[in-house]
Amino acid sequence: MASPQPSARQSNSRNNASSTANATRTTEERLQSRTGTELVPSSSTSRANAAFSQTISGLSATGRSISTMATSGVQQSKHRIMELLNAFDVSDLAFSARHTLSTTSSIVFSPLTVQAVKGDLTGIASLTGLSGMAPHLMASQYLKRATANAQALALTGTIQAAPAPADQLLQEDIPDPGARVSLFQGFKATYPGHSKHGRKGRGQHHGRRRKTGFGEVDDDDDPNKAFSLLLNERERTIKEQSIIQTEVDQIAASIETLQAKQSNLRFQLSKLSEREDDLADTLSDLNDKLASISEKSKDRDGGQQYRHETRDSGTCIHTFYGHDGVITCVDLNGPYGTLVTASRDKTTRVWDLTTFKCLGLLPGHEDTVECMRLTDHTLVTGSRDHTIRTWNLSDLTNPQDSRSSSPSPSESSSGSNSNINGKNSGDMGAEEDFMRASTETTMVNTMLDNCWTSTLHGHLGAVTCLYYESDKLISGSNDKTIKEWDMSTGQCVLTMDLLWAMGTSNTWSDWMTDLQEQSFVGGLQFWQYALCSGTIDGAIRMWDLRTGQSHRTLAGHTAPITSLQFDEYHVVSGSMDRSVRIWDLRTGTIQEILQYEDPVKCLQFDTSKITVGSGDSVKIYDRISQQHSYYTGHTNIVESVRFNDSALVSGGQDLTVRLWSM
């Protein structure tokens, strides 16, 4: 039997194998000519060739199995078998083998391998493992693909699509061996389509760029440069944070300052509102009094010139002479009304402020009158003879022949004209002596017997202070008690023991026993059931007239209290410690202290001013501008000061009483 002739398919297979070998040799020659380095086949190449031989053997065995199936009488038609055999193209298998060898050659003889052969031993070591592993993996992969093609050919008559030829890869330019090429760049040059067909997540990871404050930073750049950029960005962020924190602190401080200003403004607004209410009440009272005075003064002709004259504040309008002792207390019921004065000469005189004439003396007291209170036409006096007397001055007549006169305004102006703030107009000595002598020769001591109404007995010591209002009278005495009187019955309804109050508050001091001439109760005032008193121990006490108990003590003065007054919000007290203290009734604290050079003998205040008798002048403190002005003219210590509307009266140890314009 003649040997079988090789078929056309076998010839094609041999031709393809020859082409593959030639392509491999061509690639090796190109690499050798480019690098100038002889390429020695390694054991990896031998293993790749062995794997390729195994692949060819497997394919041949598969072909023989198919032939055996065709001849063994399997339940298939001969026509189907022949179609399968005709469809089985050995050239495709040869092409697959060539593609496998070409890929293996590309990996083994890549520019990285050439660079490693030139001297990079570390690259050679890492590439050796890759070269040894790649042929087994590729041979196994292509064996599986060939088996799958054979099975698909047997079952469906078609084969799977063959991989793309490696001609394009073989035609690529080999990189310059002198240039440093990264592994990623070599891989991308070897497999151009890998980044397009690879996994999406992996491609995005390699292409990721990070944006910072200095621009975009590639993660594949130099790590030192990236670290430097990040460090600069961190420093800039810290500086910006510090600046912002400073601005935040400044804003917080501004907020605190504004809140403090807001609180202060609210406090000032409340004070202004209180003062506005007080001024409204004062204005209403002034209008009523002016209307009343205008009606009563129509029949008085002597004072027309005085009423129509306009004088500056602080001008001494008139000086009253007649007393032979120190003036202890004064009071008046209006600028054109009645003036009452008391002296250590144990006399009490009544004066007409329109004509400046003495209307007479009030008899009855056996000793000096220490305190008085004139309300409209009702006068209450307290004396060292332990008694309190009440008087009605509304029935006083003014016959010209039975009344003595003090010098007229024109006569007294030359001798008693005084200026403000310590500016004296001239020598007062000779003129005042002349005026006093002329007054004493013409003074007629007329007794006003018809003015007395009642006498109150009960105190065991000198009555040093009192306050009268709405048929209720409160008096303080050196017998160390304060008494409340019912003026309608003339009976004492309540007695308050000051020694007991001092013992409970521990304000008694040894220095108080040496003050024999000082009043034990220096001042007091009440409103409804609230009583305020100032005593020799320098303490101010608040009392409840319903129980007779002291429930609050304001301590601050260091000497006896000489005078005090209070309103809705404040208590103003004067003391021998040369100070005037303004207390806040709502908090019990000292709001303001006015310090002087001499002891404070007396005071009176309203919403706009505080008048103080201290030294030889009258001090006027403006509560709005917080400035002082001084009425000078007295030649000795001022003992008593009272004002009503625009008129102020002061009396002192120089035995004179002066009328001032305000």
Disulfide bonds with the S-S distance in Angstrom:
none
